[in-house]
Amino acid sequence: MAESKKKWSQDVTENSDAMDLEEGVFKQRSARKIAQSLRRSAEASDRRKSSPFQSAMSMLTFYINRAGDQLSDSRRATLEKAKDELRKDFDKAPKSDG
């Protein structure tokens, strides 16, 4: 059962109905490059149902959630930083606490 779930999530990541991802996007070492790739994919898609920002962020969050414990701490940190880069790219900076 775990294998079918893994294959399902891998299939969603590789063959999303919302957007076509560049090959190896989540394997990039740079959070900036991951964010730029997701933005390009989201903006180029004519199948997405939400804004490019929401689509890109959703795909990144989906990948992080599905990878779960299999992500190393450093890999997770890079992917989380990619979320910040996406927010910057789309002028959606998080609100400051002060």
C-alpha positions as CSV (number, residue, x, y, z in Angstrom):
1,M,0.0,0.0,0.0
2,A,2.8,2.4,0.8
3,E,4.2,1.9,-2.7
4,S,0.9,2.7,-4.4
5,K,0.7,5.9,-2.3
6,K,4.3,6.8,-3.2
7,K,3.5,6.2,-6.9
8,W,0.3,8.3,-6.6
9,S,2.0,11.3,-5.2
10,Q,5.0,11.0,-7.5
11,D,2.5,10.8,-10.4
12,V,0.7,14.0,-9.2
13,T,4.0,15.8,-8.8
14,E,5.2,14.7,-12.3
15,N,1.9,14.9,-14.1
16,S,-0.1,17.7,-12.4
17,D,-3.3,18.7,-14.1
18,A,-2.7,22.2,-12.9
19,M,0.7,22.8,-14.4
20,D,3.7,21.2,-16.1
21,L,6.8,21.2,-13.9
22,E,10.3,21.5,-15.2
23,E,12.2,18.3,-14.8
24,G,14.1,18.0,-11.5
25,V,12.6,21.2,-10.1
26,F,12.5,19.9,-6.5
27,K,16.0,18.5,-6.8
28,Q,17.5,21.9,-7.3
29,R,19.9,23.0,-4.5
30,S,18.9,26.6,-4.7
31,A,15.6,27.8,-3.1
32,R,15.7,30.7,-5.6
33,K,15.9,28.4,-8.6
34,I,13.1,26.2,-7.3
35,A,10.9,29.3,-6.8
36,Q,11.7,30.7,-10.3
37,S,11.0,27.3,-11.9
38,L,7.6,27.0,-10.1
39,R,6.7,30.5,-11.1
40,R,7.5,29.9,-14.7
41,S,5.5,26.7,-14.7
42,A,2.5,28.3,-13.0
43,E,2.5,31.4,-15.2
44,A,2.8,29.3,-18.4
45,S,-0.1,26.9,-17.4
46,D,-3.4,27.4,-19.0
47,R,-5.0,24.6,-16.9
48,R,-4.6,26.0,-13.4
49,K,-7.7,26.9,-11.6
50,S,-6.2,29.5,-9.2
51,S,-3.6,32.3,-9.4
52,P,-0.1,31.5,-10.5
53,F,1.1,32.2,-6.9
54,Q,-1.5,29.9,-5.4
55,S,-0.7,27.1,-7.9
56,A,3.1,27.4,-7.4
57,M,2.8,27.5,-3.6
58,S,0.3,24.6,-3.6
59,M,2.6,22.4,-5.6
60,L,5.5,23.2,-3.4
61,T,3.5,22.5,-0.2
62,F,2.1,19.3,-1.7
63,Y,5.6,18.1,-2.5
64,I,6.9,18.9,1.1
65,N,3.9,17.2,2.7
66,R,4.1,14.1,0.6
67,A,7.9,13.7,1.0
68,G,7.4,14.0,4.8
69,D,10.0,12.2,6.9
70,Q,12.0,11.3,3.8
71,L,13.3,14.8,3.5
72,S,16.5,15.6,5.2
73,D,16.5,18.7,7.5
74,S,18.7,20.6,5.0
75,R,16.4,19.6,2.1
76,R,13.3,20.7,4.0
77,A,15.0,24.0,4.9
78,T,15.7,24.6,1.2
79,L,12.2,23.9,0.2
80,E,10.7,26.0,3.0
81,K,13.0,28.8,1.9
82,A,11.7,28.4,-1.6
83,K,8.3,29.3,-0.2
84,D,9.8,32.6,1.0
85,E,11.3,33.2,-2.5
86,L,7.9,32.6,-4.1
87,R,6.3,35.1,-1.8
88,K,9.0,37.6,-2.8
89,D,8.6,36.8,-6.5
90,F,4.9,37.5,-6.3
91,D,5.1,40.4,-3.9
92,K,3.3,38.4,-1.2
93,A,5.8,39.0,1.6
94,P,4.5,37.7,4.9
95,K,3.1,40.4,7.2
96,S,5.6,41.5,9.8
97,D,4.8,40.9,13.5
98,G,5.7,44.4,14.5
